């Protein structure tokens, strides 16, 4: 999409006044095909999104296409995003403490999965390809794992199910692991391979993280 198509997305996000904005990869399709004249406008659009606890991102496989990982990394950083490549970040306010680990892309990057647990109230893990959850060490340490990549299949008809490599086991929606570890796969906003979406609408997912007063562990609501 052209950068102006982000206007509706930005309005939707900012109307909810989020505390934290998370992007799980694939900002562009292929750097070799990227029109450089759109770069300034893209950064201007992404800068319009803000959140008091920051904006966090990881790279996807398409961000690496055409050797574009350096370009995408710079665009995200200039737009105010903190890019996590096998890194973690801690944040807190008067209501919550949260540790977020971000994994480099599993198809074209060099991912690392062995993060240590912390004393944060919430532990989040950001991955691009949802199937890579199978490689995560100490899965039970995480409350919420956020992934993208699959576009929910992008095309969903009665006898047609398109599968993206890296999302053939976990394709869309929610999966529960280790009693309290939730994997959430976002359908995303764009398209890949074929320029269409059928039966899988684009989406932005909003989570409210709250502690259940009846239990010791936090709970997604």
Steps between C-alpha positions, in 0.01 A plus 500: 500500500598863459578685826176702482307176558640504854284801592203284593722262696658785695161652585371165622802441721515847649127508580559221751787688672719188539768484769723295270513436124653179365586414138597141416676549166470535121486874454581472128480218247837523325757776530605465135147600397459775758446850351749719686273802450258345752756469782459847650122473492508156661712625789269800546199269522660258745611789722137600549441188709604546861458325833627590850677165544648515152488325163671161462574307179670190362599424140319261267628292209385754239692772680813301408397459132728687262745549789252745649553428868730802544254732330201372700695516824589864435143592401362344817756673720444840334126445553546458874487121523736300719615210283573177684735250331551222751470761774266580785374817659337577835236763565261595775247757616285534811281209387726240341855375450577324174798328339494467121737273306527529122635228271671563165321355197519121488509456121761758398642629826701347782250431779571433865243349733667457841393805701504486878191560712488827696301631795266698272128452551456421130731325253436554128681340207494641146562267205417535133432143383256330740637148439827610658324480836609135494861613542434725799682388813321528834168565327323504836684820593286704261147625550441623146680424173418729208558389139405606147618369161206275407245771411255246642547309175410813297269297274236286669241328282306174563762287323796738486738563790821685413789418735805713562821312584560572866127496571387153395435372854382818669311708245259742665332586826595387849685194633554414865824341620637406841181585692538877473709576191287647223614522135315769307536515120405826335343492151692814413394779266674430170540227241775272376561297180153579356349850525174401664336390824192277500318386812774635728446867583798709612516566872660686786483314832458685828588331831415615849746354748352475847573305812230264624464584867395142578819348362871555542565496123404779258225436251412628154156653484 
